Amino acid sequence: MGAPLRCDLPDRERCVMRGLAKLRLRARSLFLRRRVEQELDEEFRYHLEAAIEEGLAAGLPPDEARRAARRSLGAVEQSMRSAATCVE
């Protein structure tokens, strides 16, 4: 699940809160997987459409703007797909 939490005694409360936040996100991803995947997909589409609009505003033809946007967001899409398969 990750590295064990290491905290100094004075920072213990902050460490516990951070650990609980991570646990909540992991539980959400596990139990609400479809919703999380849908939200990630919507987020990716939003950024893809914004990148396409930037390309069009820069004077690229529509097909080139789409290709440039996909190329610029390719690593993000690949990471999202990898994360989705880790939950399965």
N, C-alpha and C positions, 0 to 999 in steps of 0.2 A: 504494500500500500504506500510505500514511500519511506523516506528516511525517518528514523525516530526523532521525536521532538526533543531538542536539547535547549534548556532554558536556565538562566541564572535565577536564583530565588527571587530577587526584586522584580524580575520580568515575568514571573510565573503567571499572573493573571492575564497578561497580554498573550502569553504563549497558549494558555488554555483557551482563550477566546479564538485565537487563530486556528487552533486544532479543531475546535467545535465548528467553526465556519467551513473548514475543509471537509469535515465529516458530513455536514449538512449538504454540501455540494455533491459529494460522492454518493450520498443516499439519494439525492434528487436525480442524479444521472442514472442510478441503478433502477429506481422504482418508477421514474417518469421518463424512461428512455425515449419513447416516441415523441413526447412533447419537447424534450431537449433537442432531439434530432430535428424536429420541425422548426424550432426556434433558431437553431444553427443554420439550417437551410435558408430560412427567411433572411437572416442576417447576411449570409453569403450573397444571396440574390440582390439584396439592397446594395452591397458594395460593388458587385459586378455591374449592375445598372448604372451606378454612379461613375464607375470607371469608363463605361461605354459612352456616357454623356460627355465626360471629359475629352475623350478621343474625338467625338463628333464636334465638340466646341473648338478643338484644335485643328479641325479641318480634315480629319480622316474620313474616308468613305465608311459607310455603316459596317461592311464586312471586315474591314481592316480595324475599325474601332473595337469590334467584338473580339477579334483575334488578339489584339493588344491587351484588352482587359483580361481575357482568359490567361494570357501569358503572364501578366503581372500578378494575378491572383492564384496562379497555379499551385504554388506551394501551400497557400492557405487551404485550398480545396483538398489537396492531398492530405494535409494534416487533419482536416475535419473527417475525412473518410477513415483515416487510421484510428482516430479517436473513437469513431462509431463502432469499428470492429472490435476494439478493446472491451467495449461494454457488453458485447454479445456473448 
